[in-house]
Amino acid sequence: MESSYRQIWRIAWPIMGASLAQNAVSLIDTVFLGLLGRTELAAGGIGVVLFLTIGFMGLGLGTGVQVLTAQALGQGQEQVLGSLLRRSLWVAGAMGLLLTLGMWWGVPPLLDWVMHDPATQATTTRFLQGRSLELLPLMIFGVLRGYFSGTAQTAYILRANLLLAASNLVLNALFVLGLQWGLAGVVAGSVLAQYLATGYLLAALKRQRYALVWSDPSGRNWLPSLFRYAGPAILQNLVGMTGWLVFFLLIERRGPLALAAANIVRSLYSFTMLPTWAFSTAVGTLVGYHWGARARQPLLQAFWRAWKLAQSLNLGIAAVLSVGAPFWVSLFSRDAAVVAQAQVDLYMVAVSLVLMPFSALLISAVVGVGAVFWAFLIEVGIIALYVAYAAMLEGKGASLTWMWSAEWVYWVPSAVALGLVFAMRVRRLRTVLVAP
């Protein structure tokens, strides 16, 4: 597997398209919540972040599958892919069922404890209990995404997410605008769309490149290896999203207007971050492959070339987001006060987009070279710094716009810490290669 710009782009662009399509679901939901009113839009601010905090556990599990799949291919052991995938899907199914039950029963007391506005709290509870039904297919989707990423067959992920976005838009229009189901229509559209997309990826296993032998003759137990990589990745995603959840809970104290504006900014910020995360996925696949093959130079080439592509693209995205801020925000709400606040906040987010690529790519590179635990420890430390900074701003009564500078405090220190770990691991690889 080469480390050329062409290969990086070949892996990244379907992931980029897939991620944009998948996150378009969040944008679509936010638009329809905005049509329903300020309270529904504010409820989405807390609801979506809390849902993603739980849902990203599937992404963490998929990260473990991606790394193990790429390493197996780098070692020439494609015959083990079937048994790895089978065991991972069983784990995903069990996780999905447990998380569904936990969210359904756990959300009401949790929100009663952490939220202040009664109307927003009640709406958020209904939103999250409905979305809990999406967790089972979402966990399975995460594993399949990891498999197709690790085998560099990312076109399947693109098609699945295009189906996800298109079906979500059609179903939301039918349920919300046609049948007038209100909040229940937004929830039903998201849940059914996720089932359709996951079903497509399951069907795609019959058409993909590798012949999957579901039983491994060697009898290898994949669970220790899977949890070695996926466990810290799950915890890392959980910690990262928990930090963002705390950030939104701080904003919730300022009332529905501030939370509604923050939900719009979150939707646009998350969407514009996705191209960088696509390059990060490519880095994870290529670094994992070359680490398994013990090839230092191609490993470094893959990282630096992906960073150049990601950084250049983000500079352009930040410019487009800043120049078009009034237009982008107006798509989500007719509430003049909400629109005015979100527009100003968006300029702060544009700066964050310029700062993020180095750190975002290093996260996957560090995981790809097997330093998953270090990645987790760094994430915990940076999130603690992030939350402390945001709480300090809230305590000092800083403006809502300046609260978004907490994103800068996340990206810059994490880039420094992750860069040090990555450099040490690469030097260790060089030592191994030259050892007699």
N, C-alpha and C positions, 0 to 999 in steps of 0.2 A: 504494500500500500504506500504510494508515493506521497511526498509532502509538498507538492507543487501548489501554486495558487489555483490552478484548475481543479485539482483534487479537493482542496479545501472548499472551494466554491461549489463543487459537485455535491459534497456532503451537506454544506451549510444551506444552500438555497432552498432545497425542499423543506428542511427544518424551519427555515425562516418563513417560508410561505405557510407551512403547517402551523407554526406558532402564531403568526399574524391571524390566520383563519380561526384558530382556537380562541385567541384572545378577543377576536371580533365578537365572540359570544358575550363576553363581559361588556363590551361596548354596546352591543344590541340590548342587553338587559338594562344597562344604565339609561339608554335612550328611552326605553319603554317605562322604566321607573320614573324618569323625569316627566313623561306624559301623564303619569298618574298623580304626581304632586310632590311638594317639597318633603313631606314626611316619608313617602316611599323612597324618594331619592336619598334622603338621609339614612334610612334603614339599610339601604344597599351599601352605604359606606362602611358600616360595621359588619353587616351580614356577609358581604362578598369577602372581606378580609378574613373573617373568622372561618368561613367555608374553605377558603384557599389555605388557611393555616392547617386545617385537617386534610384537605384534598391533596396538598403537596407531599403527603406521605407516599402517595402513589408515584410521584416523580422521584422521590428518594429511592424507593424500591427499584424503579426503572433505571436509576443511575447505577445501582449495583449490578443489574442485569447487563447494562451496556458495557461496563468495565470488564466483567467476566467474559462476555461474549467476544469483545475485541481482543482480549488477551488470549483466549482459546484459539481464535483465528491466527493471531500472531505466532502462536506455538504450533500451528498446523494440526489442531485437534478439532476439526469441525464436526466430528462424529459425536461429540458430547453436547452439542447445542440443544438437541431435543430434550435430553434429561434435565438440563439446566432450565429450559423454558417451562417444562411440565411442573417441576417443583416450584418455580417462581409463581406460576399461575395459581397453584393451590394456596400459596401464602397470600397472594393478592385477594383471592376470594374470601379467605377467612378474615383478613384485615377489613375488607369492605363491609362484611356483615356486622362485625363487632363495632366498627365506627358508625354505621348507620344507627344501630341501637343506642350507642353512647350519645350521639348528637341529638337524637329525637328526645331522649329523656333528660339529657344534661343541659340543653340550651336554656330552658325556662329559669331554673335556679341560678345559672351562671349570669344571664343577662340581668336578672333581678338584682344581683350583687354589684355589677360593674357599671350599669347604665343609669342615667339620671332622668331623662325625659320619658314619661310614661307612654306617650303615643308612639314615639320612635321605638321604644322597647317592645311594645306589643306587636308592631309591624315587623320588626326584626325577628322576633320569635317565630311568627308564622312563616316568614321567608326561609329561615334556616331549617325548621322542621321539614318543610317541603323539599328543600335541596338535599337533605340527608339521604333521600332515596336515590340520589345520584352517585353516592360514594362507592357502591359496589362496582358498577361499570367503570368508574374513574380509576380505581385501583388496578383493575385488569388492563385498562388502557395504558396506564403507566408502565406496566411490565412489557406489554407489546411494543410500546414506543421505545423502551430501552433495547429490546431485541433488534428491532429494525434499524435503530441508530448504530448499535454495535456492529452490525453486519453491513453497514453503509448502504442500506436499502431504504433510504429516507423518502423516496417518492411515495411509498405506501402511507407514510405518516402525513405527507402533504394532502393526499387524496382523502384520507380519513378526516382531517381537520377542515378541509373544504366542505365535506359533507356535514360536519358538525355545525359550521357557521351557517351554511345555506338552510339546513333544516331548522336551526334555531330561529332564524329570521322568519321563515315561512310560518312556523308554529306560533311564534309570538304574535305575528300579525293576525293569525287566525283566532288565537285564544283571547288576545287583549283587545284588538280592534274589531274583530268580527263577532266573537261570542261574548265580549264584555266581561271576561272573567277577572279582570283587575290583576291584583298581585298573584293570585293563583295561576293565572295564565302565563305570567313571566316564569314562574317556577316550573310549571308543566312543560313549557317549551324547552327549558334548559335540560330537564331530566330526560325527556324523550330523545332529544338530539344526542345526548351522550350515549344512550343505549344504541342508537343507530351507528354512531361512529365506532364504538367498540366492536359491534357486530361485524362491521366491515373489516377491521384489522384481524379479527379471528378468522374470517373467511379468506383473507389474503395469505394466511400461513400455508394454504394449499398451493399457492401460485408462486411463492417466493423462491429465492435462488437455491437454498440448501435443503437437502433431504433430511428431515428431522426424524431421528430414531429416538422414540420416546423413552425407551429403557436403555440405560447405559450398562454395557456388559461388565465394565469395571466395578459397578456397584458404588460409584462415588457418591458420597453424601454432600449435596450442594449447600445445605443450610448454613454450615459454619462460614463458608466462603461468601455466600450471599449476604449474610448478616454482617460479616466483616466489612463489606463495602457499603451495603445498603443501610445498615444500622446508623453509622455516623452521618451518612447523607440524609437520612430521614430526620435525625435529630437536628442536623444543621438547618434543613429547610424549616423544621418546626420552630427552632429558636429564631431564625430569621423572620418568619412570618409573625411570630409572637411579638417581636419588637415592633413590627408595623401595626399589629393589633393594639398594642399599648399606645402607640402614637395616635391612632384614630380614637381611642377611648379618651385621650387627653383633649382631642378636638371636640368630642361629643359633649364635653362639659360646657362648651361655648354655645350650644343650642343647635337646632335643626339647620339653620342657614349655613353655619360654618361647616357642619358635617356634610350637607348636600354639596357645597362647593368642593370640599375635599374629595368627595366621591367622584366628581367629574375629573378633577386633576389626577386622581389615582388611576382612573380608566385610561386617560391619555398617556400618562407616564408609563404605565404597565405596557401599553401597546407599543410605544416607541422604543422601549427597552428590548423588544423581542429580537430584532436583527442581531444585536450583540449576543444574546443568549443562544442564537442559532450558531454563530461562530464558536461560541463556547462549547456547544455540543460537538462540533467538528473537531475542536481541540481535544476533547475528551476521548473521542474515537481514535484519532491519529496518535495522540500521546500514549494511550493505552496499548495500541498496536505496536508502536516502536519500542515502548518499554518492555513489552513481552518479547520482542525480537532482540532486545539489548542493543538497539541502534541509536546512539546518542545524537549524531549530527542531524539525521532526518527528524528526530524528536524536536530539537531546538528550532529547526527550520519551520516545522509545522506551527509552532507557537508564535514565532515572530511574524510570519507571513499572515497568519490569522489576525494578529493584533493590528497590523497595518490596515488590513481591509476593514476591520471593525471600527477602528478609530476614525478613519476617513469617512465612513458611512455615517457615524454618529455626529460628526461635525455638521454634515448636511442636514440631518434630521433635526438637530437642535436649532439650526437656522430657520428651517421651515416651520417648526413649532412656534418659535418666537414671533416671526413675521405674521403668521396666520392665527395667532392666539385668539383674537376676537371672533373669528369665524368658527374655529374648532369648538370653542366653549358654547357658542350659540346653538350648536347642534343638539345639546343635551337638555336644555331647559329654557322655558319662557320667563322664568322668574328673574327680573332685572337685577335684584340684589345678589342673587346666587351667581349669575353670569359675571357681574362686575368683580366679585371676590375671586372667582376661579381664574379669570383672565390674568390678574396680577400674579397669582400664585404660580401660574404656568411658566412665567419667566424664570423663577427659581429652579423649577424642574429642568428647564433647558440646560442650565449650567451642570446639573447632575448628570445629564446624558453625556456631556463631554468628559466627565471625570470617571465614568464607570467602566470602559472597556478593559483596561489593564487588569483590574481586580476581577471582573467577571470571567475573563479567560483564564486567569490564574486559578480560580476555584476548580475548574475542570482539569487543568493541568496537574494540580496537586493531587486530586483524586486519581487521575490517570496514572501517576507514578506510585500509587499505593499509599500515599500519606493521608489517608482519609481521616484518621484520628486527629492529626494536626489541623486539618481543614476545619474539623468540628470545634476544636479548642479555640482557634482563631475566631470563628464565627461567634462563639459564646462571648468572648472578650469584646469583640467589636459591637455586638448588639447591646451588651451592658453599657458601653460607652455611648452608643446611639440613644438608648432610653434615658440615660442620665442627663445627656445634653438636652433632649426634648423636654424632660421634666423640669430642668433648670429654666428653660425658656418659658414654659408654662407658668412656673412659679414667679417669674419676673414680669409676667404679663406681656410677653412679646407678641407682636402681631401674628396673625395666622400665616401671613406670607413668610415671615422670617422663620416660622416653625419648620418650613420645608427645607431649611438649610441643614437640618439633621441628616439629610441624605448625603451631604458632602462629608459629614463626620463619619459616615459609614464607608464610603468608597475609598477615600485616601488612605486611612490607616490600614484597612484590610489589604490594599495593594502592596503596601510595604511589608507587612507580616507574611502574606502568602508568597511574595517574591523571594523572601529569604529562605523559606522552606523549600520552594521549588529549586532554587539554586543549589542548596545543600544536597537534595536528592539527585540532581543531575551530576554533581561532582562525585557522588558515591557511585553512580553508574559508570563514570569514566574510570574510577579506580578499579572497579570490577573488570572492565574491559582490558586494561593494561596489566592486570595482575598476572604473574607467571603461572 
